[in-house]
Amino acid sequence: MKKLLLPLIALLMATPALAAQVAGVRLWTAPDHTRLVFDTTAPAEHKVFALKGPDRLVIDLAATDLADGFAIDKSLSDKHLKGLRHAGKPDGSLRVVLDLKRPVRPKTFVLKPNASYGHRLVVDLYPVEATRKPRVAKSTEDIKRARDVVIAIDAGHGGDDPGASGSRFRTKEKHVTLDIAKRLKRHIDAQPGLRGVLTRTGDYYIGLRKRMALARKHRADLFISIHADAFRDKRVRGSSVYVLSRRGASSEAARWLAEKENASDLVGGVTLEDKDPMLASVLLSLSQAATQHSSHSAATQVYKELGRVGKTHGRRVQQARFVVLKSPDIPSLLVETGFISNPTEERNLRDPAHQERLAKAIMQGVKRFFVESPPPGTLLAEKRKKPLRHVIAKGDTLSEIADRYQVSVAMLRRTNAIRSDNLIRVGQVLVIPES
Ligand SMILES: [Zn+2]
């Protein structure tokens, strides 16, 4: 859907050729990129190209000069940027040259005035390694370069906010959630192609919006919040899985569109700030719909796995308006691992063996979701594109091959439509199924 919209976006971003002046330059160093912002008196029509040996980025601003009395600070520098130079050209354009410390992938866009700033030209410099585009795997080396799927694991509550507490041992929810979150991270990290990041690693509080922001910062492909329920009726028990409700999503859309601080964030790879309100709202709801769909698929897999560990509360994935689930472009789910208010479940939730079973089940659900629908550019996506193959050598048997690739003989047979060992021959190519 995004592809169809791109030409439309390009049209809307085309800016008229107005004489402009540069009145300010600001530099922001983020952990993952460098942002240079040029304050301009009119939308800046610009061209950008890179030069090598030494690495430079050239920005030509058409019909532009420096505002009276303004001088570009040539010494602006950070991990990507060595310094800035500029010169007016005979055709009336302004050329700004960024001297770079290393090659970068630039991304530029113009922003309309808002409450705090006027017209701006934003130049983002991303390190080349981190922005490699997904491509078809051609060799095992390509597979090595693909990125891991990132799963943000959020231990609910913490610090001043203990969450619910048990009736028998006064167990605090905040401790249980952190224990399970840490175990979940270990299980996720043990899976090739998956990587977990914790939103909190100790007993301290993080705001709900901050938890979402951390997931965004890590470019998470999935957000999982871990909790333990409580209810006044101590008999109530079982685990449950929640995704954001439709009403929660639409109220969040309104918030995103209304709040200036959100608008400059990228949603599903596009910024909403420079879009007209109608287009911004369409882009946002498209992104939300895709996210809701993925959230539900992932939640369903996790719910199924939790059902193997113990009783589930409710017959299916449930919907609620939890704030932490509101990221418009990061599929998100919340797991209530059990009722801490139920004495038996409180004991279970404190038990390392039970915590381990819960963590493993959640990991299995997450893994199945990503193996079935891997995000582009990830190791899992590359693996899916190019299944492993084995060329049969003299003396090979199906059981040995199955052993070597850690798959079952039955799966190997099914995948390759082989009825018995007698039917394999030297030189035959077998497709190795996903274990
Ligand atoms: Zn909770």
Residues whose N, C-alpha, C, O or C-beta is under 5 A from the ligand:
A	BS01	ZN	G156 G163 H227 A228
